[in-house]
Every structure is written in structure tokens, then in C-alpha cells.
Amino acid sequence: MGLAADVGTLQRLPKITGNESFVKDICYTARKVYSQEALQIGLVRYSMLFLIRDVRGVLLQLHM
């Protein structure tokens, strides 16, 4: 998913993540931010990758 830098996005991101240097880094370099890093920095609330892994673990425990 991409994020367009308009309508105040660049002003809000440091407040959301609490890390202005991270925001500058991704904006200036346009590098990819993968799910684990986005989760750690507060850019996303949850990651489907980790959610699926957790659900799979619970299902395997129930099956045993």
C-alpha cells in the first residue's frame, strides 16, 4: 500500500509514530517499510502476517 504525501500527511506522521527521524527517512529515501517494522514503529495497529501465525498456533494447540 502506498501513502500519498498530501493533505497534511507529512505533518501527521511524526505525531502518529512519535519518531520524526523515521518519517524523514522513509519520505526522503522512499524505502519500503515491511510489516514488522511498521508494527514496531506504530505505523499500523496489527499485521495480518502475525495475526495468521497466531491463529494458526492456537488452532494447532486445539487440534492436539
C-alpha positions as CSV (number, residue, x, y, z in Angstrom):
1,M,0.0,0.0,0.0
2,G,1.3,3.4,-0.8
3,L,0.7,6.7,1.0
4,A,0.4,9.9,-0.8
5,A,2.1,12.9,0.9
6,D,-0.7,15.3,0.7
7,V,-3.4,16.8,2.9
8,G,-1.1,17.1,5.9
9,T,0.3,13.5,5.8
10,L,3.8,14.6,6.5
11,Q,2.7,16.8,9.4
12,R,0.7,13.9,11.0
13,L,3.1,11.0,10.6
14,P,5.6,12.2,13.2
15,K,2.7,12.6,15.7
16,I,1.4,9.1,14.9
17,T,4.8,7.3,15.0
18,G,6.4,9.5,17.7
19,N,9.6,9.4,15.6
20,E,10.4,12.3,13.2
21,S,13.6,10.8,12.0
22,F,11.8,7.6,10.9
23,V,9.3,9.7,8.9
24,K,12.1,11.8,7.3
25,D,14.0,8.6,6.4
26,I,11.0,6.9,4.6
27,C,10.0,10.2,2.9
28,Y,13.4,11.2,1.7
29,T,14.5,7.7,0.6
30,A,11.2,6.2,-0.4
31,R,12.4,2.9,1.0
32,K,9.9,0.1,1.7
33,V,8.6,-0.4,5.3
34,Y,7.8,-4.0,6.0
35,S,5.1,-5.2,8.3
36,Q,7.3,-5.9,11.3
37,E,8.9,-2.5,11.3
38,A,5.6,-0.8,10.7
39,L,4.1,-2.6,13.6
40,Q,7.0,-1.7,15.9
41,I,7.1,2.0,15.0
42,G,3.3,2.3,15.4
43,L,2.5,2.9,11.7
44,V,0.0,0.1,11.8
45,R,-2.1,-1.5,14.6
46,Y,-1.7,-5.1,13.5
47,S,-0.2,-7.2,10.8
48,M,-2.1,-9.9,9.0
49,L,1.1,-11.9,8.8
50,F,1.4,-12.1,12.6
51,L,-2.3,-12.5,13.1
52,I,-2.4,-15.5,10.8
53,R,0.6,-17.0,12.5
54,D,-1.0,-16.6,15.9
55,V,-4.3,-18.0,14.8
56,R,-2.5,-21.0,13.3
57,G,-0.7,-21.6,16.5
58,V,-3.9,-21.6,18.5
59,L,-5.6,-24.0,16.0
60,L,-2.6,-26.4,16.2
61,Q,-2.8,-26.4,20.0
62,L,-6.6,-27.1,19.9
63,H,-6.0,-29.9,17.5
64,M,-3.5,-31.7,19.7
